[in-house]
Amino acid sequence: MTVQNSGGLIFPVTFPITISEVVWLPLDQLPLPKQTTKYTQLQQDSYATHMAGLPTRDTFDRLDEGFAALEAAVDSPFRAP
């Protein structure tokens, strides 16, 4: 995989410094879906439980772990040649 962790600061640092983090929007701030299905409520509940208000980096860390596990699996199409 071509995933690399990088630091969040750039030097030289100028004070006062602002450190912020990107987080997923609360459910009530998302646009309404253009169409709904029988799964819409479950999807919204899942988003509210597992993503809303949480740092986006947590989601991408979990994706990285999942793809690493897939890559390690025997006969995985994600395994490097």
N, C-alpha and C positions, 0 to 999 in steps of 0.2 A: 504494500500500500504506500501511497505517497502522501502520508499525513504527517505533519510536523507541528509540534507545539512551539509556540513562539511567545516571548514575553510581551507584556502590555505597555511597557514604558519605553520612551525614546529619550535618549540623552543628548544634549544637556537638558536637565529638568528645570523648568522655570516655575517659580512659586508666585502666587498661590497655585497649587495644582488641583485639578479636578479629575477624580477617578470615577468612572461610571461603568455600568454594565448594561448590556442589551438584554431585555426580558420580553417574554411573550406577553401580548396584550391581554387584559381581562376579557372574558367572553363577551361582556356587554359592550365592549368597544370595537368588536369585530363587525364587519358589514354582514347584513342578513344574507343567507344563502339565496341564490337566484331560484333554486327549486329545492324542495324537500322530498325526502324519501322516508321509508319506515325506519331508516338508520340515523336520520338527522339528530334526533334527541340523544341517542346513545353516543354519537360522535361529539356532540356538544358537551355532554356530561364527561366524557373521557378527556376532552381538551381542558375543561374546567378543573378536573382532578389532577391531571398529569402535566399540564403545560402552563396554563394561565398564571402569569405573575412570576414564573420561574426563569432563571437565566437561560438564554438560548444555548450557552456553552454546555450546559448539562445535557440537553437533547443531543447535541452533536457528539459529546463524549459517549453517550449510550449508543449512538449509531456507529461510532468508531469501534466500540467494543463488540457490537453485533457483527459487523463486517469482518473483524479480526477472527471471531469465532467461526464464521462461515469460511474464511480463507484457510483456517487450520483444519477444517473437516476433510476427511478422506474423499477423494474424487470431486472436490469442490471446483466449480467453474471459476471461482474467485482466486484460486491458487495460482501464484506466479509460475510461469514455465521454468 
